[in-house]
Amino acid sequence: MIVKSLNLLNFRNYANQLIEFSDNYNIIYGENGQGKTNIVEAMFFCSSARSHRTSKDIEMIKDGSEFSRIQLLIDKENNNQNIDIILTTNQRKKIKINDIPQKKVGSLMGCLNTILFSPEDLMIIKDGPSGRRKFIDISISQLKPSYFSDLINYARVVQQKNMLLKNIENFKNKSDMIQVWNENMSLYGSKIIKNRIDYVKNLLSYAQENHFKLTGKLEKLNIIYNPSIVCDANSNISDIEEMFLRVLNDIRDNEIRRGVCLAGPQRDDYSFYLNDYNIRIYGSQGQQRTAILSAKLAEIDIVKNDIGENPVLLLDDVMSELDSGRRNYLLQSLTNVQTIITCTDKTIYEGNLTGDSKFFNIKNGKVV
């Protein structure tokens, strides 16, 4: 899978810019605040239907403009495909894939597979559970568009149930209404939980191998999924759905008192361990970074084995956060992977990359 070109119109600080990429390494360099990350953001948006920097599409529209447009040309399985996204200040985003209008943003899932590695990712272990859930959810969604739909449906159900719980005194037949939302939560939530169980198991198998190589087999990495609905790792979706519904019914009175949903995938978490020690609590910053690097590299293997092609790797100003050993290991691991790297100093890459490479100097939203 190769991104051949990206055209930005009124996107962030880009007025109109076409970028044609190398199939291998692409070094996007320049001073801070010039627009390097905006290029990565646009590519990631085309693969995940979301920005890694903001939840508001309007923030990606250039100041003073009424719309923004992203056009991406992809070589996928030796066939050209194009993605065309228009963001406006007063309407929902418009998406075309191969010139065909799409009704749902979830249609983007699977068109372009990217692995994003940014400085924020280095905080996944340190920060709260929402970042860890997002990390896993984006990874699964690109491989399984149905998972993305389940996430949207589940979030909608939780929102509606929370509204009911907060205003329960205003509703008649409240028991029946709560039961309906509980059944829908268990329906969608069970599929989310099962996919997370399976994905983490797959992720761990590759991440452990990467981590062994990075640490000289001195440390064993473990990634544990902690669902709020306790279930057996071998449970099927029906078993999880039944268990989920039983838990929701058991805590119904407590949820009414608290006025909020108290169980489900929205409260799940993941733990990273090295040699049986939780590295969020006991690990050094270097150990935490190595664990995340191992997981990110594992994502590449998972995508390749699932779809038969390598994903596009987006490294957004992350190399400066890694020491030379981890940086060299990362670059050496990127065989036949198209890689987009943003940085302020291009000299660490000049003469050190195997394969074709292109360098793009960014100044004030322009390639110069």
MIZA-939040 format. One line per field, with one value per residue (C-alpha): residue in one letter; z, y, x. Coordinates in pm, 1 decimal, decimal comma. Layout:
// residues N
resn <- a:...
Z <- Z:...
Y <- Y:...
X <- X:...
***
This chain:
// residues 368
resn <- m:i:v:k:s:l:n:l:l:n:f:r:n:y:a:n:q:l:i:e:f:s:d:n:y:n:i:i:y:g:e:n:g:q:g:k:t:n:i:v:e:a:m:f:f:c:s:s:a:r:s:h:r:t:s:k:d:i:e:m:i:k:d:g:s:e:f:s:r:i:q:l:l:i:d:k:e:n:n:n:q:n:i:d:i:i:l:t:t:n:q:r:k:k:i:k:i:n:d:i:p:q:k:k:v:g:s:l:m:g:c:l:n:t:i:l:f:s:p:e:d:l:m:i:i:k:d:g:p:s:g:r:r:k:f:i:d:i:s:i:s:q:l:k:p:s:y:f:s:d:l:i:n:y:a:r:v:v:q:q:k:n:m:l:l:k:n:i:e:n:f:k:n:k:s:d:m:i:q:v:w:n:e:n:m:s:l:y:g:s:k:i:i:k:n:r:i:d:y:v:k:n:l:l:s:y:a:q:e:n:h:f:k:l:t:g:k:l:e:k:l:n:i:i:y:n:p:s:i:v:c:d:a:n:s:n:i:s:d:i:e:e:m:f:l:r:v:l:n:d:i:r:d:n:e:i:r:r:g:v:c:l:a:g:p:q:r:d:d:y:s:f:y:l:n:d:y:n:i:r:i:y:g:s:q:g:q:q:r:t:a:i:l:s:a:k:l:a:e:i:d:i:v:k:n:d:i:g:e:n:p:v:l:l:l:d:d:v:m:s:e:l:d:s:g:r:r:n:y:l:l:q:s:l:t:n:v:q:t:i:i:t:c:t:d:k:t:i:y:e:g:n:l:t:g:d:s:k:f:f:n:i:k:n:g:k:v:v
Z <- 0,0:-116,5:-98,1:-436,0:-379,2:-140,1:-241,9:27,8:-32,0:253,3:500,9:820,6:693,3:340,6:70,8:-219,5:-211,7:-406,5:-266,0:-458,3:-235,6:-268,5:-228,5:53,6:280,0:282,7:511,5:580,9:758,8:871,5:1173,0:1427,7:1339,0:961,9:886,1:893,5:1123,5:913,1:632,1:864,9:1008,9:664,1:577,1:910,2:870,6:541,6:711,8:1038,7:976,0:1264,2:1350,6:1611,3:1724,6:1747,5:1763,0:1573,2:1193,9:1169,2:1323,4:1013,4:783,5:696,8:868,2:652,7:434,9:424,6:334,7:328,8:90,1:113,2:-197,5:-165,8:-439,3:-324,8:-496,4:-329,2:-457,8:-775,8:-836,9:-801,4:-557,0:-458,1:-144,9:-158,6:161,8:192,7:530,7:561,5:836,5:834,5:700,3:766,6:597,4:241,5:144,3:-196,5:-260,4:-623,9:-707,3:-539,2:-259,2:76,5:327,0:630,9:753,1:840,2:466,9:499,7:721,9:536,9:233,1:364,8:651,2:845,3:1163,1:1336,2:1586,5:1751,9:2073,7:2225,3:2176,9:2407,1:2679,2:2619,6:2915,1:3147,9:3077,9:3155,4:3004,5:2731,6:2536,5:2560,0:2443,5:2150,5:2051,4:2031,9:1882,4:1588,9:1514,8:1509,9:1317,1:1021,0:993,4:1073,6:955,9:1138,4:1465,8:1394,6:1339,3:1666,4:1848,7:1705,2:1784,6:2134,0:2208,0:2092,5:2320,9:2621,1:2553,8:2540,8:2853,8:3042,9:2947,7:3081,5:3406,2:3469,1:3420,1:3542,0:3756,5:3442,9:3271,4:3315,2:3261,7:3351,6:3417,3:3066,7:2911,9:3104,0:3001,0:2633,2:2660,5:2860,3:2589,0:2322,5:2529,6:2571,3:2201,5:2070,3:2372,0:2356,9:2001,1:2103,4:2398,4:2190,5:1921,9:2184,6:2343,6:2010,3:1895,9:2213,6:2199,9:1842,9:1922,5:2215,0:2010,9:1778,3:2039,1:2263,4:1980,0:1901,5:2267,1:2305,4:2019,2:2153,7:2504,8:2420,9:2571,2:2914,6:2951,3:2876,5:2767,6:2854,0:2750,3:2948,1:2852,0:3155,4:3055,2:3308,5:3224,6:3359,6:3112,9:3006,9:2726,9:2535,1:2566,8:2247,4:2171,2:2295,1:2628,6:2670,7:2575,3:2833,9:3100,2:3013,0:3037,3:3371,6:3510,8:3385,6:3546,0:3874,4:3892,2:3767,5:4103,3:4156,1:3810,4:3883,8:4206,6:4035,3:3716,0:3483,7:3312,7:3537,0:3325,9:2968,7:2710,0:2778,5:3112,4:2987,6:3027,3:2923,1:3134,9:3017,4:3218,0:3206,3:3393,2:3597,0:3693,3:3581,5:3392,7:3429,1:3799,4:3820,3:3472,2:3364,0:3080,0:2855,5:2934,5:2863,4:2528,9:2433,4:2513,4:2294,6:2013,5:2028,9:2009,9:1717,0:1520,2:1601,4:1435,5:1107,0:1121,7:1206,4:914,1:671,0:776,9:770,6:433,7:260,2:228,4:453,0:596,4:555,6:858,8:984,0:1221,3:1343,5:1513,9:1719,9:1626,0:1838,7:2138,5:2088,3:2163,8:1880,4:1951,8:1934,6:1637,1:1441,7:1528,1:1407,4:1074,1:1019,8:1080,0:801,6:510,7:219,0:433,5:295,3:572,2:622,8:877,0:1008,9:1180,2:1235,8:1155,9:830,2:876,7:1086,2:778,7:500,6:388,5:651,0:463,5:250,7:-56,7:-237,6:-36,1:-90,7:123,1:154,5:316,4:465,9:522,8:620,3:464,2:143,9:5,0:-97,8
Y <- 0,0:328,5:687,4:833,5:1192,6:1425,7:1748,0:1995,2:2287,4:2529,9:2267,7:2414,6:2657,0:2509,6:2714,7:2477,2:2219,6:1899,0:1654,2:1349,2:1090,6:835,6:472,6:437,9:721,5:1072,4:1324,2:1631,3:1883,7:2244,7:2467,6:2417,7:2565,4:2553,4:2278,5:1949,1:1774,2:1901,4:1670,7:1369,9:1475,3:1483,9:1136,5:992,4:1150,8:966,1:634,5:676,1:940,7:1141,9:1371,5:1272,3:1636,8:1759,5:1633,1:1938,3:1922,4:2298,9:2344,6:2184,6:2449,9:2732,3:3061,4:3272,6:2978,5:2816,9:2469,2:2244,5:1961,7:1657,9:1448,8:1134,9:896,6:544,3:247,4:-47,4:-399,9:-244,2:-48,0:326,0:444,0:796,8:949,3:1292,2:1462,0:1805,0:1970,6:2271,8:2519,8:2451,1:2097,4:1741,0:1621,8:1493,6:1181,9:1027,7:705,4:648,2:938,4:763,2:963,7:784,6:817,0:708,5:817,0:452,9:390,0:522,1:232,2:-9,7:211,6:332,4:158,2:379,7:338,7:672,5:719,5:1061,5:1208,5:1178,3:801,6:790,2:902,5:617,6:420,8:721,0:885,0:773,8:476,9:680,6:714,0:342,1:263,1:502,2:337,3:-6,3:112,2:291,9:-12,0:-252,0:-13,7:8,0:-369,7:-422,6:-147,2:-325,3:-260,7:112,5:89,5:-99,5:173,4:445,6:254,2:170,0:531,7:645,4:395,2:497,5:863,3:795,2:581,8:846,8:1105,5:875,0:810,7:1181,0:1261,1:936,6:1107,9:1260,5:928,2:678,8:307,3:374,1:8,2:-90,0:192,7:105,5:-258,3:-160,6:38,0:-240,8:-491,0:-262,0:-195,1:-566,4:-629,0:-385,1:-396,9:-772,7:-745,9:-465,7:-665,6:-980,4:-787,7:-622,9:-959,9:-1109,7:-805,4:-767,7:-1136,3:-1091,2:-763,8:-916,0:-1202,6:-957,5:-692,6:-943,5:-1044,0:-680,4:-607,4:-903,9:-768,4:-413,4:-519,1:-810,0:-1053,0:-894,7:-793,5:-971,6:-745,9:-828,7:-636,0:-717,6:-617,4:-524,6:-519,5:-382,0:-680,1:-968,3:-1256,8:-1553,6:-1492,2:-1784,6:-1667,2:-1616,8:-1309,9:-1470,5:-1560,6:-1206,1:-1053,0:-1264,8:-1180,8:-809,7:-792,3:-971,5:-720,1:-424,9:-561,6:-620,0:-260,9:-91,2:60,4:190,5:349,1:521,8:663,4:776,8:895,8:742,5:413,8:230,2:-64,8:-143,3:-94,6:280,8:193,6:-66,2:-29,6:-194,9:-261,3:-290,4:-511,8:-584,8:-894,3:-886,5:-517,2:-260,2:-10,5:269,9:263,4:116,7:157,3:420,4:659,8:461,7:136,1:293,8:426,6:91,2:-85,8:153,2:126,9:-252,2:-226,4:15,8:-210,6:-501,3:-311,5:-319,2:-698,6:-736,4:-521,5:-697,9:-1041,9:-931,4:-753,8:-884,4:-539,3:-318,0:-11,9:340,1:445,2:802,9:913,4:1259,0:1422,7:1111,1:1028,9:1310,0:1150,6:818,6:745,0:641,5:269,3:269,8:506,0:278,7:-30,4:141,1:243,1:-102,1:-260,7:-69,2:-303,2:-227,2:7,0:351,4:589,5:955,8:1123,4:1477,4:1639,7:1966,3:1824,0:1632,9:1561,2:1248,2:1089,1:1211,5:918,5:687,4:557,5:244,6:269,8:566,1:878,1:1226,6:1536,2:1810,8:2143,7:2304,0:2678,9:2848,8:2587,6:2540,9:2293,8:2501,5
X <- 0,0:149,9:28,5:121,9:11,2:-167,5:-338,9:-443,5:-677,5:-746,3:-632,5:-485,6:-218,1:-206,1:-380,0:-314,6:-37,8:27,4:282,8:403,2:567,3:843,9:743,7:996,1:1113,8:970,5:1136,6:923,9:1142,1:1131,2:1104,6:827,0:489,0:538,0:284,3:472,5:225,8:-65,7:45,6:47,7:-287,6:-450,3:-321,0:-428,1:-772,1:-817,1:-747,3:-935,5:-1206,4:-1066,1:-779,8:-523,4:-509,8:-869,4:-1226,9:-1355,3:-1336,3:-1376,3:-1031,5:-877,9:-1026,6:-787,0:-866,1:-1093,4:-1204,5:-1547,6:-1423,7:-1120,2:-1038,0:-809,8:-740,5:-532,5:-419,5:-331,3:-171,4:-344,5:-295,9:-149,7:-468,4:-508,5:-773,3:-861,0:-1006,6:-1168,5:-1285,9:-1445,9:-1487,4:-1718,2:-1797,7:-2171,2:-2225,7:-2117,1:-1801,3:-1843,1:-1650,3:-1591,0:-1401,9:-1312,5:-1549,0:-1844,4:-2013,1:-2021,5:-2305,1:-2102,5:-1760,8:-1698,7:-1661,3:-1306,8:-1207,7:-984,5:-927,5:-593,7:-415,0:-178,2:21,0:71,7:350,9:360,3:504,5:156,2:176,3:475,8:234,9:-13,1:118,6:153,8:-179,8:-534,1:-722,3:-897,8:-572,2:-505,8:-860,1:-819,9:-491,3:-650,6:-982,1:-818,1:-602,7:-897,3:-1125,0:-885,8:-886,2:-1256,1:-1491,2:-1776,1:-1592,9:-1598,5:-1975,2:-2016,0:-1821,1:-2045,4:-2364,1:-2245,6:-2148,2:-2491,4:-2664,2:-2451,6:-2528,4:-2901,4:-2894,6:-2696,5:-2957,1:-3226,9:-3039,8:-2981,0:-3348,9:-3501,9:-3764,9:-3920,5:-3985,2:-4264,2:-4201,0:-3838,0:-3764,4:-3870,1:-3668,7:-3354,3:-3392,8:-3405,3:-3082,5:-2917,1:-2998,8:-2854,1:-2543,2:-2482,4:-2550,3:-2289,1:-2060,2:-2011,1:-1878,0:-1641,8:-1509,5:-1456,5:-1266,7:-1048,2:-967,8:-864,3:-667,9:-463,3:-374,4:-249,8:-73,8:111,7:256,9:435,3:512,6:690,6:921,6:1003,7:1064,4:1298,9:1510,0:1507,8:1616,1:1843,7:1589,9:1634,2:1270,8:945,3:660,3:301,9:-10,1:-323,0:-675,0:-883,5:-1252,0:-1497,0:-1715,8:-1510,2:-1518,6:-1313,8:-1063,2:-1213,0:-1574,2:-1770,6:-1980,7:-2303,2:-2144,1:-2011,5:-2346,5:-2526,9:-2270,1:-2279,5:-2657,7:-2653,2:-2402,3:-2607,6:-2921,7:-2737,0:-2609,7:-2927,0:-3022,3:-2670,3:-2667,2:-2998,9:-2855,0:-2535,2:-2704,8:-2445,0:-2352,2:-2109,0:-1995,5:-1902,4:-1625,0:-1620,9:-1459,5:-1210,1:-835,1:-508,9:-200,2:160,7:393,5:766,4:877,8:554,2:590,3:333,5:549,2:295,2:379,2:728,7:878,0:1127,6:1048,1:1282,8:1104,0:766,7:885,8:1035,1:707,1:506,8:762,3:732,8:352,8:362,0:594,2:363,8:78,5:270,8:298,1:-70,6:-183,6:48,0:-75,6:-439,9:-458,8:-145,8:13,4:219,5:48,2:184,1:387,6:350,5:627,8:533,2:831,9:889,0:1249,1:1389,8:1214,9:1397,2:1761,0:1990,8:1953,0:1573,9:1580,0:1815,7:1611,7:1294,9:1450,1:1599,1:1259,0:1087,6:1154,9:920,5:711,2:634,7:733,2:646,9:876,6:842,1:1137,4:1321,6:1665,6:1703,9:2075,5:2014,9:1855,4:2082,0:2293,2:2142,1:1837,2:1834,3:1613,5:1464,9:1389,8:1253,6:1301,2:1039,6:1122,7:812,2:786,4:461,1:234,5:432,0:683,8:982,9
***
